[in-house]
Amino acid sequence: MSRRARIDRGGIVSAALELLDEEGLAGLSMRALGSRLGVQAASLYNHVSGKPELQQLIADEVWAGVIGALDQGLPWRPLFEQLASGVRAGLRAHPGAAQVLAVTNVSAEVYRPAIPIITQAFAALGVGKQDALLAISSLSVLVIGLAGAEFGDVPHSPVARPDYYDDWFELAVGTFLDGVAARLITGI
């Protein structure tokens, strides 16, 4: 291993995502990550405090891409559909991260820009901030759970055909959004 290998947090997160995609969560360790980067595992601790912080950085990386792509001003349902599709696309790009997102909340700093976008979409309908944020959190859990079923056994391939998961995603998200509309918007 080279003593002169240069690493930074961004490189560590990128390498961790690659490792997750190839080996799954069970294969993610500071030692394996150091080996991938050509450094001793101990040198990683100059950049991250350990595996929990690494998992937080991974979750934040995936979520930052999703949140950064949200369109302001969309009505609530297209906004939720965009978020659901964005989370799934992010996890399709990094299937090994599905298990990380299942157990790691997005940090407040990364999530904060999404709050006004979500609450504005509901405010015109008379739905309060807490209900709007609970609805989006519930949708996130649903989509991450579906992704866990689809991708959660990395490095093994999903057990069903891709179109099965596509149909499952559409049915689950559509049914959930119909429930949100019935409960929060029409007041049922």
N, C-alpha and C positions, 0 to 999 in steps of 0.2 A: 504494500500500500504506500502511496506517495504521501510524504509529509507536507508536500506543497499543494495538495489538492485544495481548491478554493470551494467553499460551500457557503450558502446563505439560506435563509428561511424559505425563499421561493423555490430554490433548487431542491431543498429537502422535501417540501410538499409535493413537487412534481415527481420526484423519485419515489416518494411514499405512495402516490396514486398509481404509478406504474407497478410498483411491487404489489399493491392491493389487487390490481387488475389481473396480475399473473398468478399470485399465490393466495389471494383471499386474506381475510382478517387474521386467520391463524398464522399466516406467513409474515405478518408485519411485526417486526421487532427492531429495536434500535441497532442490534448487531447486524441483521440482514440489511437494514437501510444503510448503515455505515459501509458495509461491504459493497453495496451497489454504487455508492458514491466514491468509493476508493479511499475511505478514511476509517479510523478507529471509531467504534461506537461512542466512546467517551467524548470525542470531539463534537459530536452532535449536541451534547448537553450545553455547549456554548451558545446554541441557537434555540433550542427547545428544552424545556425542563424535563420532558419524559414523554412516554407514550400517550398519556391523557391529553397533554397540550398538543401533541402531534395530531391526535384524532380531532381535536377542536379546530386546528388549522385546516385539516382536510374537509371537515364539515363546512367551515366558513368559505373555503375555496369553491366548493360546489354551489352553496347557497348564494355567494356573491354573483356568480354567473347568472343564476336564475333571477335574482332580485334586480340586477342591473339591466336585464332585458325587459322588465315589466313596462307596459305602456301606460303612462298616466292618462287619466280621463276616460278609460274604458268603463263601460257599465260592469256591474259586479260579476255577472256570469261569464262574459268573455275574459275578464280579468282572471277569474278563478280557473277557467279553462287554460289560459296562457300559463299560469303558475303551475298547474298540474302537469301540463305538457313539458314545461321547462324543467321541472324536477325530474321527470322521467327521462328526458333527453340528457340531462346532466349525469344521471345514473347509468344510462345506456352507454355514454361515453366513458364512464368510469364505474363499471359494474361492481368492482370490489368495494367501492365506497358505500354501497347500499347498507351494509351492516354497520358501518360507522355512523351514517345518518340516523339509523334506527335507534342508536343509543347516545347520540350526541346532539344536543340542541344547538341551533345556530346562535352565535354570540349576539349580544344586544347591539354592538357597533355595526355588524353586518345587516341585521334585521331592521334597524331603525329607519332606513330610507323607505322601506316597504309600508310602514304603518300609515302615513298620510295617503298613500295611493289606495290602500285597502279601505280605510275609513271613509275617504271621499266617495268611493264607489257605492257605499251603503248609506251615507248620510242623507242623500236626496230621497231615499226610500223610508227614512225614519228609523233606520236600524242603528243602534248605538255602537260606540267604539268597542266595548267589551264583547258584544255578540259578533261583530264583524271579525275581531281577532280570534275569537274562539272558533268561528267557522273556518277561517283560513288555517288555523292550527290543526283542526280536525281533518281538513282536506290534505294537509301535508302528511299527517300520520297515515291516512289512507293510501296515498300515492307511494310513500316510502315503504309501507307494508307490502303493497303490490310489487314494488321493485325488489323487495327482499325475497318474495316468492319467485320472481323471475330471475334475478341475478345473484341471490344470496348464497349460492353454493359455489362461488368462484373458488377454484379454477375450473370446476365442472360446468359443462354447458347446461342451459335450462332444460328441464325434462320435457317440456311441450314445445310445439311448433311456435314460431314467432306470432303468427296470426291469432293463436289462442290467447296469448298475452295482450295483443292489441284489442281483441274483442272484450276481454276481461276488464282492461283499463277503461274502455269506452263505457261499458255497462256500469262499472262501479262508480266512476266519476260522474256520469250522467245521472245515475240514481241518487247519489249524494247531493248533487246540485239541485235536483228536483226537490229533495227533502229540505234543503236550505230555503228554497223559494217558498215551499209550503209553510215552513215553521216561522221563518223570520220576516218574510215579505208579505204573505197573505195572512199571517197570524194564526194559522191552524195549530 
